[in-house]
Amino acid sequence: MVWLVGILSLLAFGAVIDFIAKKNSINGDEEDGIKNGSFSEDIYAQSAIHHMNDGNDTNS
């Protein structure tokens, strides 16, 4: 029964956060984050993309 209260509390907390985000029109657009990032963040993102692409390169 205690776990049910915990789950309901988490769901209520998520609903409140969603309401606040929508009220303040907070947008979670990743493209804006990339455009507004610093040079070092850009290098890090490009490096991560490069490593992801290399890891998915299989010839099978």
SERO-4910 file (N, C-alpha, C, O; in steps of 0.05 Angstrom, whole numbers):
BEGIN
 pado doro    nc1    nc2    nc3   cac1   cac2   cac3    cc1    cc2    cc3    oc1    oc2    oc3
  Met    A     16    -24      0      0      0      0     17     25      0     10     45    -12
  Val    A     40     24     13     58     47     14     70     53    -13     73     76    -21
  Trp    A     76     32    -28     87     36    -55     67     49    -74     75     64    -91
  Leu    A     41     44    -70     20     57    -86     20     87    -81     16    102    -99
  Val    A     23     95    -56     24    123    -49     49    136    -62     47    158    -72
  Gly    A     71    122    -62     95    132    -74     92    136   -104    100    156   -115
  Ile    A     80    116   -118     76    118   -147     57    141   -153     62    157   -171
  Leu    A     35    144   -138     16    166   -142     29    193   -137     23    212   -151
  Ser    A     47    194   -117     61    219   -111     80    227   -135     81    250   -142
  Leu    A     93    207   -146    111    213   -169     95    222   -193    103    241   -207
  Leu    A     72    209   -198     55    218   -220     44    246   -216     43    262   -235
  Ala    A     36    252   -192     26    279   -186     49    300   -189     44    321   -199
  Phe    A     73    293   -180     95    311   -183    101    316   -212    106    339   -220
  Gly    A    100    295   -229    105    299   -257     84    316   -270     90    332   -288
  Ala    A     59    313   -261     37    329   -272     41    359   -265     36    376   -282
  Val    A     49    364   -241     54    392   -232     77    404   -249     75    427   -258
  Ile    A     99    389   -253    121    399   -268    112    404   -297    120    424   -309
  Asp    A     97    386   -309     87    390   -336     69    415   -338     71    431   -357
  Phe    A     52    419   -318     35    443   -317     51    468   -316     46    487   -330
  Ile    A     72    469   -299     89    492   -296    104    497   -322    106    520   -331
  Ala    A    114    476   -335    129    479   -360    111    490   -382    119    507   -397
  Lys    A     87    480   -384     68    490   -404     59    519   -398     56    535   -416
  Lys    A     56    525   -373     47    552   -365     69    572   -372     63    594   -381
  Asn    A     94    565   -368    116    583   -374    127    579   -402    147    591   -409
  Ser    A    113    563   -417    120    556   -445    149    549   -448    163    559   -465
  Ile    A    158    531   -430    185    520   -432    185    499   -454    169    481   -453
  Asn    A    203    503   -473    203    484   -496    229    468   -494    251    479   -491
  Gly    A    226    442   -496    249    424   -495    260    417   -522    265    393   -527
  Asp    A    264    437   -539    274    432   -566    304    428   -565    319    446   -557
  Glu    A    313    405   -575    342    400   -574    358    417   -594    381    424   -589
  Glu    A    345    424   -616    359    440   -636    366    467   -625    388    477   -631
  Asp    A    349    479   -609    356    505   -597    379    502   -578    397    520   -576
  Gly    A    380    480   -563    403    476   -545    429    473   -559    449    482   -550
  Ile    A    428    460   -582    453    457   -598    461    484   -610    485    490   -609
  Lys    A    442    499   -620    448    525   -632    460    545   -612    477    561   -618
  Asn    A    450    544   -587    458    563   -567    481    553   -549    488    566   -530
  Gly    A    493    531   -556    514    520   -540    541    534   -545    544    548   -565
  Ser    A    560    530   -527    586    541   -530    602    525   -550    593    503   -559
  Phe    A    625    535   -557    643    521   -576    651    493   -565    651    474   -580
  Ser    A    657    492   -540    666    466   -528    643    446   -527    647    422   -531
  Glu    A    618    456   -523    595    438   -524    590    428   -552    582    405   -556
  Asp    A    595    445   -572    592    437   -600    613    415   -607    606    395   -620
  Ile    A    637    419   -598    658    398   -603    650    372   -589    653    351   -601
  Tyr    A    640    374   -565    632    349   -550    609    335   -565    610    311   -568
  Ala    A    590    351   -574    567    339   -588    576    326   -614    567    304   -620
  Gln    A    593    339   -629    602    328   -654    619    303   -649    617    284   -665
  Ser    A    634    303   -628    650    279   -621    632    256   -614    637    233   -622
  Ala    A    611    261   -598    592    240   -590    578    229   -615    574    205   -617
  Ile    A    570    246   -633    557    237   -658    576    220   -674    568    199   -685
  His    A    601    229   -676    621    213   -691    625    186   -679    626    166   -693
  His    A    627    185   -652    630    159   -639    606    141   -642    608    117   -644
  Met    A    582    152   -641    558    137   -645    557    125   -673    550    102   -677
  Asn    A    565    141   -693    564    132   -721    585    110   -725    580     91   -739
  Asp    A    609    113   -713    629     92   -715    621     66   -702    627     45   -712
  Gly    A    607     68   -680    598     44   -666    576     30   -681    573      5   -678
  Asn    A    561     44   -698    539     31   -713    548     23   -741    532     12   -756
  Asp    A    573     27   -747    584     19   -773    590    -11   -773    612    -18   -764
  Thr    A    573    -27   -784    579    -56   -786    574    -64   -815    557    -54   -828
  Asn    A    590    -82   -823    588    -92   -851    575   -119   -852    582   -135   -870
  Ser    A    556   -124   -835    543   -151   -836    516   -150   -849    503   -170   -851
***
